Amino acid sequence: MPALFSPLSLRSLTLRNRVGVSPMCQYSSDHGFATDWHFVHLGAFATGGAGLVLTEAAPVTPAGRISPQDLGIWDDAHIPTLRRLTDFCRAQGAVVGIQLAHAGRKASMRRPWKHSGGTVPLSEGGWDNVMAPSARPLASNHPSPDELSLDGIAHVVASFRATATMAAYSRTAFASPSKSPTACARCGRRSFRSSCASPLRIGSRAAGALKSRCSWPHGYMPAAST
């Protein structure tokens, strides 16, 4: 326990203690923009003394959102509201990180407290271009996603690279004194990245041995740190 409250250095980054706030989906964004809800939610952890504060999963494309209310970082216009949040947290002594994400077959879902399942119709802000490494649906009450080609998967990887750059401008990513960005990428259950590695959830176009399948989710990390 004594080490919990001691500083932790990782290369050029130093946390004031070893207390970290994990990403927690809030489903409270407006077209991907951080709102006052996020400012109060994450700002409270920073003022409370946490050494590291991570945002909720932030999709790298609009189609990669879990719900229409997800926090986003696919557009430069998202940077100012994120920077307002991170500047405040940094001023309280916390290091702020962002979790880059793509929901894959889990996209266009309702907020969990609204309905227990199914997707959001177009008339309510949902989208019909749900995509994944294979056409296997998330569940019986979900439509089959579009199976991406190898070029399509590569495009998603490129989106992670582009949003890592935006994270640097918003100062939301883990930042060293030189402001060099390092973002983490979400690999949650049935998300896009984890589906790439699964022999049951990746299509024939990208299938193969375990090493081959894992080359896709592993490829996100160098892309996001370029």
Number of C-alpha atoms within 10 A of each C-alpha: 5 5 9 11 15 14 13 16 12 8 7 10 15 18 19 19 18 17 17 18 17 13 17 11 15 16 19 19 18 13 14 23 21 23 16 13 12 21 17 12 13 23 21 14 19 25 15 11 17 22 25 24 26 22 24 23 26 27 26 27 19 22 21 28 28 27 25 26 21 26 29 28 29 23 15 13 12 19 22 14 16 25 18 15 23 27 17 16 24 19 11 18 16 26 27 25 25 27 22 28 27 30 31 26 32 25 29 29 23 21 20 10 7 7 11 10 14 16 21 19 13 10 7 9 12 19 19 15 13 22 24 33 29 25 18 19 18 19 12 10 10 17 16 17 21 18 20 20 16 13 9 14 21 14 13 19 22 17 21 28 21 19 23 29 20 21 27 20 18 21 25 30 27 21 20 15 8 8 13 15 21 21 25 19 21 23 18 14 11 17 21 28 28 21 26 28 24 16 15 11 21 23 21 12 12 19 19 14 10 11 10 12 19 18 12 20 19 14 14 22 17 11 15 22 16 12
